Each structure stands twice: as structure tokens, then as C-alpha cells.
């Protein structure tokens, strides 16, 4: 009977263990990618809808908006808080906006430096669609469409 040498045993052991190492690798299971996709999907969907958002009105006719256009009081346009405005990346995007049991669409055209995250400064015409101007501020929900 021939007994294998220690070098031979090492080679045999390595060959037997190699498939275990390959098939038990966490990279091959895709778990890391799956978790990243789930986190990204949840983060994205959470940032799209804003409930109990504060709406105030402002005179849109005082000058050119941050997005570089001119508007009338009757236009359904809004200003985003400075962080969401982000230098204009959301200019001209459409939103669905609701309050007091009414819903309509509006366009993002301006920046509101004093607004907190998720709040909107809206044109007089848009505010009056939801409530009289003397209400000053109202609360509702909005989302990008």
C-alpha cells in the first residue's frame, strides 16, 4: 500500500475544498446587491410624496423666478424649499398637489429660501384654488408626477 506524501495530501485537500470556497462566497449569492437595491428603492419612494406639507402663497409677479421665467398670479406654479430646489434640478417638473379635498397639478418654477423641507410657496391663483388668501397657510400633500 502506497501512502501519499504530505505534499500530495495538501494538493488533494485543496482540490476537495476549492469548490466549497467558490460556492459559499457571499458575492455569488447576490445578497449584497439585493440589499442595496431594496434600500435604494425604499429611499426613492419615500422622497416622492410629501404629506402634511405647509403651503403659503407669494406674489409670483415681483420678478423673474429662480428657474428664469415670468409668471402671472393666476398660474398654477410653486416654489420649492432651497434644499429640494438644489440649484434648479427640479425646474419645470410637474407635481400633483392636494389640500382641503381638492387636487390639481402645478409646475415647479422657483425657490423658497425660507421654506422648510417639503413645504411649498405657491402662486396666489393656486392658493385660492384651495382656500382664501387670508387663510395665510394651509396643509396638504404633494408629489412629483
Residue pairs with C-beta under 8 A, 6 or more apart in sequence:
4 12
22 28
26 32
48 143
48 144
49 141
49 142
49 143
50 118
50 141
50 142
50 143
51 141
52 139
52 140
52 141
53 118
53 119
53 120
53 139
53 140
53 141
53 142
54 115
54 116
54 118
54 119
54 120
54 137
54 138
54 139
55 97
55 99
55 119
55 120
55 121
55 122
55 127
55 130
55 137
55 138
55 139
55 140
56 115
56 119
56 120
56 121
56 122
56 127
56 136
56 137
57 121
57 122
57 123
57 124
57 126
57 127
57 133
58 79
58 112
58 121
58 122
58 123
58 124
59 73
59 124
60 71
60 72
60 73
60 75
60 77
60 109
60 110
60 123
60 124
61 70
61 71
61 72
61 73
63 70
64 70
65 71
65 77
65 79
65 109
65 110
66 79
66 85
66 88
66 91
66 109
66 110
66 111
67 88
67 91
67 92
67 108
67 109
67 110
68 91
69 109
71 77
71 109
71 123
72 125
73 123
73 124
73 125
74 123
74 124
74 125
75 107
75 123
75 125
75 126
76 104
76 105
76 106
76 107
76 123
76 125
76 126
76 129
77 106
77 107
77 108
77 109
77 110
77 122
77 123
77 126
78 95
78 97
78 106
78 107
78 108
78 109
78 110
78 120
78 121
78 122
78 123
78 126
79 85
79 108
79 109
79 110
79 111
79 112
79 115
79 120
79 121
79 122
80 90
80 108
80 110
80 111
80 112
80 115
80 120
81 111
81 112
81 113
81 115
81 116
81 117
81 118
81 119
82 111
82 112
82 113
82 115
83 117
84 90
84 117
84 118
85 108
85 110
85 111
85 112
90 108
90 144
91 108
91 109
92 107
92 108
92 109
93 107
93 108
93 144
94 105
94 106
94 107
94 108
94 144
94 145
95 105
95 106
95 107
95 108
95 142
95 143
95 144
95 145
96 103
96 104
96 105
96 142
96 143
96 145
97 103
97 104
97 105
97 106
97 120
97 122
97 126
97 140
97 141
97 142
98 140
98 141
98 142
99 130
99 131
99 138
99 139
99 140
99 141
100 130
100 131
100 138
100 140
102 129
102 130
104 126
104 129
105 145
106 122
106 126
110 121
112 119
112 120
112 121
115 121
120 142
124 133
127 133
127 135
127 138
130 138
130 140
131 138
